[in-house]
Amino acid sequence: MVVDVTTYYLQMLSPAELRPSSAAVEGLEIRQAKIPLPELNRFFYTAVGGDWYWVDRLGWTYEQWRQWVERPELETWVAYFQDTPAGYCELERQGEAINVAYFGLLPRFVGLGIGGVLLTRCLERAWELGVRRVTVNTCTLDGPYALANYEARGFKLYRQETAPKELPDQPPGPWPGSR
């Protein structure tokens, strides 16, 4: 099927623009995955994005995933809720900017305040790296709270585009046959 997809391009130009989440989520830890692990990033990509038509990387080979995660420009951060992986964030350095390449929660953990806390910590980390700009893109195929979370943390919209996109009839789910 073909659908019109609106992409929102957001940015933050100063650490002073960051509005931290005030949520107190007991049992939440956020840690960097210091060993690049293609399996980890692919797991999160499919498990988080399976319901939202995250399909661009589904055809990637192990070697493509390995090349993506082993670059020094990429950091992967993982949220653990009660010692269970709950979500992730990929921070990618692009010159003097950091892009939030991918961000999201496993479906079971949506609505607990984890997303705001995870995004806050990742944005703090981005600014710690001494960049001039932090960016993120989201679209109408993403989770229903994505844009609101980015704006709540202080991101400002600087561009918006709508274009047709060919999609499968249903989102792929976290693994083949899960629907």
C-alpha positions as CSV (number, residue, x, y, z in Angstrom):
1,M,0.0,0.0,0.0
2,V,1.1,3.6,-0.5
3,V,0.5,6.1,2.3
4,D,1.5,9.8,2.8
5,V,4.2,10.0,5.5
6,T,5.0,13.2,7.2
7,T,8.5,13.5,8.5
8,Y,9.3,16.0,11.3
9,Y,12.9,17.3,11.6
10,L,13.6,18.7,15.1
11,Q,16.7,20.3,16.7
12,M,18.1,21.6,19.9
13,L,20.8,24.3,19.6
14,S,21.9,24.6,23.2
15,P,22.0,22.5,26.3
16,A,19.9,25.2,28.0
17,E,17.0,24.2,25.7
18,L,16.8,20.7,27.3
19,R,13.8,20.3,29.5
20,P,14.5,17.2,31.6
21,S,11.8,14.8,32.4
22,S,10.6,15.1,36.0
23,A,9.4,11.5,36.2
24,A,10.8,9.4,39.0
25,V,10.8,5.8,37.8
26,E,11.9,3.5,40.5
27,G,13.9,0.6,39.3
28,L,15.1,2.4,36.1
29,E,18.8,2.3,35.1
30,I,20.2,3.8,31.9
31,R,23.6,2.5,30.8
32,Q,25.7,2.7,27.7
33,A,26.2,-0.6,25.8
34,K,30.0,-0.2,25.7
35,I,30.7,-3.3,23.6
36,P,29.2,-2.8,20.0
37,L,26.8,-5.7,19.5
38,P,24.9,-6.0,16.2
39,E,22.5,-8.5,17.8
40,L,21.5,-6.0,20.5
41,N,20.8,-3.1,18.1
42,R,18.9,-5.3,15.7
43,F,16.8,-6.8,18.6
44,F,15.8,-3.3,19.7
45,Y,15.1,-2.1,16.1
46,T,12.7,-5.0,15.4
47,A,11.2,-5.2,18.9
48,V,10.6,-1.4,19.3
49,G,9.9,-0.6,15.6
50,G,7.9,-3.7,14.6
51,D,4.6,-2.1,15.3
52,W,5.5,1.2,13.6
53,Y,6.7,0.2,10.2
54,W,10.4,0.4,11.0
55,V,11.3,-1.5,7.8
56,D,14.4,0.3,6.4
57,R,16.9,-1.9,8.2
58,L,15.1,-5.2,8.1
59,G,17.0,-6.3,5.1
60,W,20.4,-5.5,6.6
61,T,22.9,-8.3,6.8
62,Y,24.9,-9.1,9.9
63,E,27.9,-7.3,8.3
64,Q,25.8,-4.1,7.7
65,W,24.7,-4.2,11.4
66,R,28.2,-4.8,12.5
67,Q,29.6,-1.9,10.5
68,W,26.8,0.4,11.8
69,V,27.4,-0.3,15.5
70,E,31.2,-0.6,15.5
71,R,31.7,3.0,14.3
72,P,33.2,5.3,16.9
73,E,30.5,7.9,15.9
74,L,27.8,5.7,17.4
75,E,26.8,5.1,21.0
76,T,24.0,2.8,22.1
77,W,22.2,3.5,25.4
78,V,19.9,1.0,27.0
79,A,17.1,1.6,29.6
80,Y,16.7,-1.3,32.1
81,F,13.5,-1.4,34.2
82,Q,13.8,-3.7,37.1
83,D,16.9,-5.2,35.4
84,T,15.0,-5.9,32.2
85,P,15.8,-4.2,28.9
86,A,13.0,-1.7,28.3
87,G,14.2,0.6,25.5
88,Y,17.2,2.1,23.7
89,C,18.7,5.1,22.0
90,E,21.3,5.3,19.3
91,L,23.3,8.6,19.4
92,E,25.3,9.2,16.2
93,R,27.9,12.0,15.9
94,Q,27.6,13.8,12.6
95,G,30.4,16.4,12.6
96,E,29.5,19.0,15.2
97,A,26.1,17.5,15.8
98,I,24.6,14.5,17.4
99,N,21.6,12.8,15.8
100,V,19.2,10.6,17.8
101,A,19.3,8.0,15.1
102,Y,16.8,5.6,16.8
103,F,15.0,5.8,20.0
104,G,12.1,3.8,21.5
105,L,10.7,1.5,24.1
106,L,9.5,-2.1,24.0
107,P,5.7,-2.0,23.9
108,R,5.3,-3.4,27.4
109,F,7.1,-0.4,28.9
110,V,5.3,2.4,27.1
111,G,3.3,4.8,29.4
112,L,5.5,4.3,32.5
113,G,7.6,7.5,32.2
114,I,10.6,5.6,31.0
115,G,10.7,7.3,27.6
116,G,11.1,10.8,29.0
117,V,13.8,9.8,31.4
118,L,15.7,7.8,28.8
119,L,15.5,10.7,26.3
120,T,16.7,13.1,28.9
121,R,19.7,11.1,29.8
122,C,20.6,10.6,26.2
123,L,20.3,14.3,25.4
124,E,22.5,15.1,28.4
125,R,25.1,12.7,27.0
126,A,24.8,14.3,23.6
127,W,25.6,17.7,25.0
128,E,28.4,16.3,27.1
129,L,30.1,15.4,23.8
130,G,30.6,19.1,23.1
131,V,28.4,19.5,20.0
132,R,26.7,22.5,18.7
133,R,23.4,20.9,17.8
134,V,21.3,17.8,18.6
135,T,18.8,16.5,16.0
136,V,16.1,13.9,15.7
137,N,13.7,13.0,13.0
138,T,10.3,11.3,13.6
139,C,7.4,10.6,11.3
140,T,3.7,9.7,11.3
141,L,4.8,6.0,11.1
142,D,6.4,6.3,14.5
143,G,4.9,5.7,17.9
144,P,2.0,8.0,18.9
145,Y,4.0,9.6,21.7
146,A,7.3,10.1,19.9
147,L,6.9,13.7,18.6
148,A,5.3,14.8,21.9
149,N,8.2,13.4,23.9
150,Y,10.8,15.1,21.7
151,E,9.0,18.4,22.0
152,A,8.5,18.0,25.7
153,R,12.3,17.6,26.1
154,G,12.9,20.9,24.2
155,F,13.3,20.0,20.6
156,K,12.0,22.5,18.1
157,L,10.6,21.7,14.7
158,Y,12.6,23.2,11.9
159,R,11.3,21.4,8.8
160,Q,8.4,19.1,7.8
161,E,7.9,17.1,4.7
162,T,5.2,14.9,3.4
163,A,5.8,12.2,0.7
164,P,4.2,9.0,-0.4
165,K,5.8,5.8,0.9
166,E,5.3,2.2,-0.2
167,L,4.6,0.0,2.9
168,P,3.5,-3.6,3.6
169,D,-0.2,-3.9,4.4
170,Q,0.6,-4.3,8.1
171,P,3.7,-3.5,10.3
172,P,6.1,-6.4,10.4
173,G,5.9,-7.0,14.1
174,P,9.0,-7.9,16.2
175,W,9.7,-11.1,14.2
176,P,8.2,-12.9,11.2
177,G,4.9,-14.5,12.0
178,S,4.3,-12.6,15.2
179,R,0.9,-11.3,14.1
